[in-house]
Amino acid sequence: MIDTTIVVPCYNEEHRLDTSAFHLFLDKTPSTGLLLVDDGSTDATPEILESIRSAHPGNVDWFSLPRNSGKAEAVRQGFLRIFPAKPQYLGYWDADLATPLETITRFKDLLENRDHIEMVFGARVQLLGRRIQRSNLRHYSGRIFATLVSCITHLSIYDSQCGAKLFRLSPDLLTVFQEPFLSRWIFDIEIITRCMRIRKDSGRPGVEGIIYEYPLEHWQDVGGSKITVGDALRSLSELWMIRSKL
């Protein structure tokens, strides 16, 4: 019985998809399903996704977007396809598996044991006993960006951009994903700000009590990122657009 479904956006991942890791996880975790979204790839990504599906027909499905639309829209379209099945939990995960798939189980345990939590976000925190392998450039640029996010949202979030997130299905989540996001890449922040607005409009407390940041045990920086310098610079302007919608 599948109670958790994870969307995995994929764009030209032919040389980065670790199929053995997907197979191993699916064999060990029958209660979790994967929805693989091909974001208009021009390489052999669709064929690889089909090979994963054919090996696990009860737990894996995939579909292609007609053109490359960016991570935000790929994830959103995946969520819209999942919602009618009404899984207990759903989330999204980076295709490079920088965060191991096994971490999904830890996120799920948190949601099952803490009823007040609605979202679990992976956080890349370098602590003793943890293996967070990240270049200095990405680490320090990430800390600067996180500070900007905290200033704009007035929310003390450590790592909004980690590509490992799990949510409890709720009416608020359905609302959050109905409309396209403003940004192709930093839509994670829009998820938070949309939740903030929904709760504010309904007179409920803020999001501080419903989001849990989980310090990852293992995160591996994988080469071949699709984010360009131009994307990074655009993200700064998109932050202010997102802020204006609060």
C-alpha positions in Angstrom: 0.0 0.0 0.0 1.6 3.2 -1.2 1.1 6.1 1.3 4.0 8.3 0.2 4.8 9.6 -3.4 7.9 11.5 -4.4 8.2 13.6 -7.5 11.6 13.5 -9.1 12.1 16.2 -11.8 14.5 15.2 -14.5 16.1 17.2 -17.3 18.9 15.7 -19.4 19.9 13.3 -16.6 21.2 10.5 -18.8 24.6 10.5 -17.3 23.6 11.4 -13.7 20.7 9.1 -12.9 21.9 6.4 -10.5 19.4 3.7 -11.5 20.8 1.1 -9.1 20.1 3.4 -6.2 16.5 3.8 -7.4 16.0 0.1 -7.7 17.5 -0.6 -4.3 15.3 1.9 -2.5 12.2 0.7 -4.2 12.9 -2.9 -3.4 13.3 -2.0 0.3 10.5 0.6 0.6 7.3 -0.8 -1.0 5.1 1.9 0.7 6.8 4.7 -1.3 6.1 5.5 -4.9 8.0 7.7 -7.3 6.6 9.9 -10.1 9.4 10.7 -12.5 8.9 13.9 -14.5 10.9 14.3 -17.7 11.2 18.1 -18.2 11.5 18.1 -22.0 14.9 16.2 -22.1 16.7 16.0 -25.4 18.9 13.0 -24.4 18.1 9.4 -23.4 16.5 10.4 -20.1 13.0 9.1 -21.1 14.3 5.7 -21.9 16.0 5.5 -18.5 12.9 6.5 -16.7 10.9 3.9 -18.6 13.5 1.2 -17.5 12.9 2.2 -13.8 9.2 2.1 -14.3 9.2 -1.3 -16.0 11.2 -2.8 -13.2 8.7 -1.4 -10.5 5.4 -1.0 -12.3 3.4 -0.8 -9.1 5.6 1.9 -7.5 6.9 4.0 -10.3 5.2 6.1 -13.1 6.6 8.8 -15.3 5.5 11.4 -17.9 7.1 14.0 -20.1 6.4 17.7 -20.3 6.2 18.9 -24.0 9.1 21.3 -23.5 11.6 22.3 -20.9 9.7 24.3 -18.3 12.1 24.4 -15.3 12.2 22.6 -12.0 9.3 24.5 -10.4 6.8 23.6 -13.1 8.0 20.0 -13.4 7.4 19.6 -9.6 4.1 21.4 -9.8 2.8 19.3 -12.6 3.9 16.2 -10.7 2.0 17.3 -7.6 -1.1 18.0 -9.6 -1.0 14.5 -11.0 -0.5 13.0 -7.5 -3.2 14.9 -5.7 -6.2 12.9 -6.9 -4.7 9.7 -5.5 -4.6 11.3 -2.0 -1.4 9.9 -0.6 -0.8 10.6 3.0 2.6 12.3 2.2 4.1 13.6 -0.9 7.3 15.4 -1.7 10.0 16.1 -4.2 13.6 15.0 -4.5 16.6 16.0 -6.7 17.3 13.5 -9.5 21.0 13.4 -8.7 20.2 11.9 -5.3 22.6 14.3 -3.6 20.3 13.5 -0.6 20.0 9.6 -0.5 16.5 8.3 -1.0 16.7 6.5 2.3 16.2 9.9 4.0 12.6 9.9 2.8 11.9 7.3 5.6 13.3 9.6 8.3 11.2 12.5 7.0 8.1 10.3 7.0 8.8 9.2 10.6 8.8 12.8 11.7 5.5 13.5 10.0 4.0 10.4 11.5 5.1 11.1 15.1 4.5 14.9 15.2 1.0 15.7 14.2 1.6 19.5 14.2 4.3 19.3 11.5 3.1 19.6 7.9 6.5 20.0 6.0 9.9 18.5 6.5 12.8 20.2 4.7 16.3 18.8 4.4 19.0 21.1 5.7 22.7 20.9 4.7 24.3 21.6 8.1 27.9 20.7 8.5 28.0 19.0 11.9 30.4 16.4 13.5 29.3 13.0 12.5 27.5 14.1 9.3 28.9 14.0 5.8 27.9 17.2 4.0 30.2 17.3 1.0 29.7 20.8 -0.6 32.2 23.1 -2.3 33.1 26.3 -0.3 31.7 28.4 -3.1 28.3 26.7 -2.9 28.3 26.7 0.9 29.1 30.4 1.3 26.9 31.6 -1.5 24.2 29.5 0.0 24.6 31.1 3.4 24.3 34.6 1.9 21.2 33.6 0.0 19.7 32.0 3.1 20.3 35.3 5.0 18.4 37.2 2.3 15.6 34.7 2.4 15.3 35.1 6.2 15.3 38.9 5.9 12.6 38.9 3.3 10.3 36.4 4.9 11.2 37.2 8.5 11.5 33.5 9.0 14.6 31.9 10.5 15.1 29.2 7.9 18.6 27.7 7.5 18.3 26.1 4.1 15.3 26.8 1.9 16.9 25.4 -1.3 17.8 21.8 -0.4 16.1 19.6 -3.0 14.7 17.1 -0.5 11.2 18.0 0.9 8.2 16.0 2.2 4.7 17.3 2.9 1.6 16.1 4.6 -1.3 16.3 2.2 -3.6 19.1 3.3 -6.1 21.6 1.8 -3.4 24.3 2.1 -1.0 22.3 0.1 -3.6 21.8 -2.7 -4.0 25.6 -2.8 -0.2 26.3 -2.8 0.3 24.2 -6.0 -2.7 25.3 -8.0 -1.0 28.3 -9.7 2.3 28.4 -11.5 5.3 29.7 -9.5 7.0 33.0 -10.3 10.5 31.4 -10.3 11.8 28.4 -12.2 14.3 27.6 -9.4 13.6 29.2 -6.1 10.0 28.1 -5.9 10.8 26.5 -2.5 10.6 30.0 -1.1 7.3 30.6 -2.9 5.9 27.5 -1.2 6.7 29.0 2.1 5.4 32.4 1.3 2.2 31.1 -0.1 1.6 29.1 3.1 2.3 32.2 5.1 -0.3 34.1 3.1 -2.9 31.4 3.3 -2.5 31.1 7.1 -2.5 34.8 7.6 -5.7 35.3 5.5 -7.4 32.6 7.6 -6.3 34.0 10.9 -4.1 31.1 11.9 -0.6 31.3 13.4 2.5 31.5 11.1 4.4 28.7 9.5 7.1 28.5 12.2 5.3 25.7 14.0 4.5 23.5 10.9 7.9 23.4 9.2 10.7 21.1 10.4 14.2 21.5 9.1 16.0 18.1 9.3 19.8 18.2 9.5 20.8 15.7 6.8 23.2 12.9 7.7 24.6 12.8 4.2 24.6 15.1 1.2 26.9 14.8 -1.8 27.5 17.7 -4.2 27.0 16.1 -7.6 28.4 17.8 -10.8 26.4 18.8 -13.8 24.0 21.2 -12.1 21.5 22.9 -14.6 21.6 26.2 -12.8 23.7 28.8 -14.6 25.2 32.1 -13.3 22.3 33.9 -15.1 19.8 31.8 -13.2 21.5 32.6 -9.9 21.4 36.3 -10.7 17.8 36.2 -11.7 17.0 34.5 -8.5 18.0 37.6 -6.6 15.4 39.7 -8.4 12.8 36.9 -8.1 13.2 37.1 -4.3 11.8 40.6 -4.4 8.9 39.6 -6.6 8.1 36.8 -4.2 8.3 39.2 -1.3 5.8 41.6 -3.0 3.2 38.8 -3.0 3.3 38.4 0.8 
